[in-house]
Amino acid sequence: MFLGILQGLTEFLPVSSSGHLVIAQGFLPGFEQPGVLFDLVLHGGTLVAVVFFLRKEVSEILRALPPLPPGGTAAGGESGRAVHRKMFFLLIAATVVTALTGWPFRDGIAGLFESPTAAAFLLLVTGLLLFFADRVQNTLRTKKDLNVFDALIIGFAQALALLPGLSRSGATISFALFRKIRGETAATFSFLMSIPAVAGAILLEAWNMPALPEGALPVYGAGFFAAMVTGFLALKMLYLFIKKHRLRVFSYYCWVAGSLTLVTIALK
């Protein structure tokens, strides 16, 4: 449950869930899991949370894809349908960039998940991204202003965040803010983009994962539920911080967490 709560809070807050899990598991005495099976279960919990949180946006995108029947009218008008239809194709473009960029380096990246030192160092990098993104002015572009170049840039940021310690939400939202995209729009696009990315990663890894250890179902279920509930609450918290332009708070946290981890490892 502790690791589930940690995953739920850090998956959506821009402080890197993978980095926190690697660091926490490295300090938990006797922690073992078959491959990364437990991590996948926790990510499944936060995947359910983001789909539920953005259910209206997901529904509008899906409804915009098929053509209207003759004489039919759209609730948001044809312009609204066009925006959501464009969002769908931009999400595909961003996901393809993530896959093409991250896939060739998957073996090297997997090795970093056993290194708390690497995760701590990349937390410091996440802090830098958030600090400078929070200083960007005139972020006025909304989802109707998004274009293919935005999607490619944000998709590349998501690929970089495959590294443990480099926050996925932190990197994608920061790069979107650098493109002058409004904070709420940046967060929504980032989390919509996380749905196929996380689902694909779960399916890809689960294919090669061993079976659930005997008697572990209640333990894994507790982690899943904890990650799902805290993930939903973390989404609400992040949108509140973004509206108030307070991403810098998370940069300070990343610097402190990364530095303390490096110091602790050095002392050990």
Secondary structure by P-SEA (a helix, b strand, c coil): caaaaaaaaaccccccaaaaaaaaaaaccccccccaaaaaaaaaaaaaaaaaaaaaaaaaaaaacccccccccccccaaaaaaaaaaaaaaaaaaaaaaaacccaaaaaaaacccaaaaaaaaaaaaaaaaaaaaccccccccccccaaaaaaaaaaaaaaccccccaaaaaaaaaaaacccaaaaaaaaaaaaaaaaaaaaaaaaaacccccccaaaaaaaaaaaaaaaaaaaaaaaaaaaaaccaaaaaaaaaaaaaaaaaaaaac
